[in-house]
Amino acid sequence: MSEKKIPYKIYLTEDEMPKQWYNMRADMKNKPAPLLNPGTGKPLTAEELSPIFCEELVKQELDDTTAFVEIPEEIREFYKMYRPSPLVRAYCLEEKLQTPAKIYYKFEGNNTSGSHKLNSAIAQAYYAKKQGLKGVTTETGAGQWGTALSMACSYFDLDCKVYMVKVSYEQKPFRREVMRTYGASVVPSPSETTEVGKKILAEHPGTTGSLGCAISEAVEVATKNPGYRYVLGSVLNQVLLHQSVIGLETKTALDKYGIKPDIIIGCAGGGSNLGGLIAPFMGEKLRGEADYRIIAVEPASCPSFTRGTFAYDFCDTGMICPLAKMYTLGSGFIPSPNHAGGLRFHGMSTILSQLYHDKMMEAVSVEQTSVFEAAEQFARVEGILPAPESSHAIRAAIDEALKCKETGEEKTIVFGLTGTGYFDMVAYEKYHDGLMTDEIPTDAQLKESFAKLPKIG
Ligand SMILES: *Cc1c(COP(=O)(O)O)cnc(C)c1O
């Protein structure tokens, strides 16, 4: 075979890094449904969104037609500190699995926050600074987003208030301290510091919290404090736009060696890393230029795509945020407290939801014990300790590679390795001690949750 020997790591030069983000919506025939004002049931306007979000980010959120958006110079300079991220050929994993498949992963864990979230955090902090704001508020689940945002805010000298899901705040004190190192204030959610937090605590005493609750609190604080706006680390169109840097780099790296992937796999919480990774590939697919199998991987204990319903729903538990049309488990859905693998959000990006609805991509759900099994297998041969979230993608990539072993097909698989798992060792410990179980919501539980969906048109 004359195949050019592919290096273990394909890096790009600084000149090859993307200068524009790519907006998949521009190539979608069926655009994602607009966000609705929960009060009026009408699509939200820029004026209505600007008390919550920065002006420039509102523009990006509502822009369904501009395909390429210039990445400001200041953001490109910051990206250069930790990007381009490597595209790694998983030779060692292939060898271990004895598969004819060719496996690649795009590794986003090479920065202190340990995940891809910094790609959007720095963009959002930049636009907040440019608008002359004092600070931003946000929620964080496992803590990666809060950490990324704290880093971005300290770089641009902005105040940062983080509402952290209580169960994570308690299980992950180290993340909290990283955030404080970067100057953020961190409050466990639900808290007594907001009206919505007090209400949720009164209704559900002893709750371990959810992303939905924390979002409600952070939005309340942003809208009540002059000079503050709310920022969100996933789900939104603007976040997928910023994360397209992952896919654009991946595509350039693959093109350098003439590699065409057959299967592209990413874990899906709110959909930002997956949306970013697949962006240029989905663009080709939407324009009819190429075809790829695209697979979203989600936890069986929080299965928005595979068992959710495609409907308008609130993005938060407190029901104060806009309504988004998405695959959802219902805004009141809280995964079992024993779920340790992240990806806990009840809904999904409206862009990915529309693409999934239009059968442009597939989804699978996996149980957490099998996710940690894959994580361990990967760590032992590839030398990276993966985040539990990322390990959902590893699970699916290994499963696809094992299918190739049976059929003898030499498929090329690319997956997103979104981050490292150093702060998730309590979850790894549970797995090692045999204390991890797979708790999957019953149909009856989901039915009860769907019954509470807002009634829209
Ligand atoms: C937040 C996070 C995810 C999931 O979020 P998406 O918006 O779905 O990408 C996945 N992996 C890691 C490491 C994360 O921090």
PDBQT file of the ligand as one rigid body, heavy atoms in Angstrom, charges set to zero:
ROOT
HETATM    1  C1  LIG A 501     -19.217  19.925  29.078  1.00  0.00    +0.000 C 
HETATM    2  C2  LIG A 501     -18.505  18.782  28.546  1.00  0.00    +0.000 A 
HETATM    3  C3  LIG A 501     -19.102  17.924  27.617  1.00  0.00    +0.000 A 
HETATM    4  C4  LIG A 501     -20.531  18.033  27.164  1.00  0.00    +0.000 C 
HETATM    5  O1  LIG A 501     -20.974  19.244  26.690  1.00  0.00    +0.000 OA
HETATM    6  P1  LIG A 501     -21.396  19.474  25.188  1.00  0.00    +0.000 P 
HETATM    7  O2  LIG A 501     -21.918  20.845  25.160  1.00  0.00    +0.000 OA
HETATM    8  O3  LIG A 501     -22.421  18.448  24.834  1.00  0.00    +0.000 OA
HETATM    9  O4  LIG A 501     -20.169  19.325  24.396  1.00  0.00    +0.000 OA
HETATM   10  C5  LIG A 501     -18.361  16.894  27.121  1.00  0.00    +0.000 A 
HETATM   11  N1  LIG A 501     -17.092  16.681  27.507  1.00  0.00    +0.000 NA
HETATM   12  C6  LIG A 501     -16.500  17.476  28.409  1.00  0.00    +0.000 A 
HETATM   13  C7  LIG A 501     -15.096  17.157  28.834  1.00  0.00    +0.000 C 
HETATM   14  C8  LIG A 501     -17.169  18.550  28.942  1.00  0.00    +0.000 A 
HETATM   15  O5  LIG A 501     -16.579  19.340  29.823  1.00  0.00    +0.000 OA
ENDROOT
TORSDOF 0
